[in-house]
Amino acid sequence: MANQLDSETDKRGDRKGWIAAIGVGTLTLIAYEVLLLGFQQKFTVPFSHGMSPARLLVSTCVVLWVMTRIVGQRSGASTKFFSIVLALFALGSVMSYATSMWGGLIPIARIASDEYLLAQMLALLIFFFIGAVIRTQKSIEWAVKGLVIGGSISAFFAVLEFATGVDFAEKLTLPGLKAASPDLVDDLVREGVRRAQGSAGHPLELGAVMTTLIPLAIGITFVAFESGRKWRLWACTVALLSAGAIVSVSRSSIIALGVALLIMAWRWPVKRVLIATGTAVALTAIAFISNAKLLNAFAGIFGSSANDPSIASRARGQQYVAEHYGNHPWFGQGIGTYPILNQPYLDNEYLGRLMETGIFGVATLILLLVTALGYALVAARNHDIAEMESTSVARGGGEIARAIAASLTAIIIINTILDTSGFAQITGIIWILIGLSAASWSVSKQSLRSARDKGTEAPSH
């Protein structure tokens, strides 16, 4: 009996130690990620001004974090250059808002601009919240796992939806919530195949989410395998996310994923590249062979691109931007106003940002994404050097940082074929990845410094 009590005490101690190791802030971020990706965001909390549970949770946490800054608490993270880039991005949005209000907007456009600017400022604060609570490599890994878990839930629903035609994600909602926004699309058929959308708001968003998360799942799987931890479950998430990407029937997602994996694999051993390539080919072949319609659909969207209505629509949008962006070249027509003013669909975040915030706004968006990518790549290099110089530093940091870099690369490409700011899930992922890139860079500096300090210690006699 005493031994049993001691065992239970040890288990409780292990759980407390695990929570202490990753921190309450990281657990909160994980909860946000699962709520964001595992549930449809059209369901909102009553009396919350139309906020989904995910947005309400992160808004509350950000407000509490701001209050801690007001009373004088400070974090040790140092990302001064990144903060300057974020300030320039925010300035582009604020200047667009100010100049459009000065020039005059119709009431519905003014309301949309107000709401969009508020949402963007909240997203900016998420970056600083992540920088404050994600301070260790274990926290970064679990933040990445939270994204993978949430995305896997959506992928599971997508596969079920594709197989049965039933939208199970719509049936998964917390008690008391209400559906405040309509579905973004009611025609899900493409090339004779009903496209799945899982917990996302649109098949295109599902494809973008899956494409962005697959490199993260691969990174987590390899880190677990090489460190001797349980890895098969994470390998299953790779397969599940890949299946989710396929049943979205999205040509652009496949292209973005290919480029992202090239970024991730450039430091891999040849054996790992061959295993990963063989596994990917086998899984893809199984998916296509088991469903001939799916194979024909992808053959159709890749083989008849000249007659693809989505490409024709994007061409019309590009022509419209070329003809009209000069009306407000520097700060645009007003942030958040493009969808409201009955203009052609763009399906391109950069062109949408150009129309809404002008040249300055789109330049700061590109600078922000490139900066985040650069920080993640530098973090990967720092971790690799630290692991070579000392065997006592935590392993796997470089793998995770490269996975973050690969996901950011996918985002940069996806922005050319999707207006990502119009979709809650992919927007949330983007800002989480931007925050994790800075956090990974900060942790990698500490790891490199620790490795070099230990390397210079005089041996004891």
Buried (B, 14 or more C-beta within 10 A) or exposed (E): EEEEEEEEEEEEEEEEEEEEEBBEBBBBBBBBBBBBBBBBBBBBBEEBEEBBBBBBBBBEBBEEBEEEEEEEEEBEBEBEEBBEBBEBBBBBBBBBBBBBEEEEBEEEBBEBBBEBBEBBEBBBBBBBBBBBBBBBBBBBBBBBBBBBBBBBBBBBBBBBBBEEEEBBBBEBBEEEBEEBBEBBEEEBEBBEBBBBBBBBBBBBBBBBBBBBBBBBBBBBBBBBBEEEEEBEEBBEBBBBBBBBBBBBBBBBBBBBBEBBBEBBBEEBEEEBEEEBEEBBEEBBEEBBEEBEEBBBBBEBBEEEEEEBEBBEBBEEBBEBBEEEBEEBEEBBBBBBBBBBBEBBBBBBBBBBBBBBBBBBBBBBBBBBBEBBBBBBBBBBBBBBBBBEBBEEBBBBBBBBBBBBBBBBBBBBBBBBBBBBBBBBBBBBBBBBBBBBBBBBBBBBBBBBEBBEEBEEEEEEE
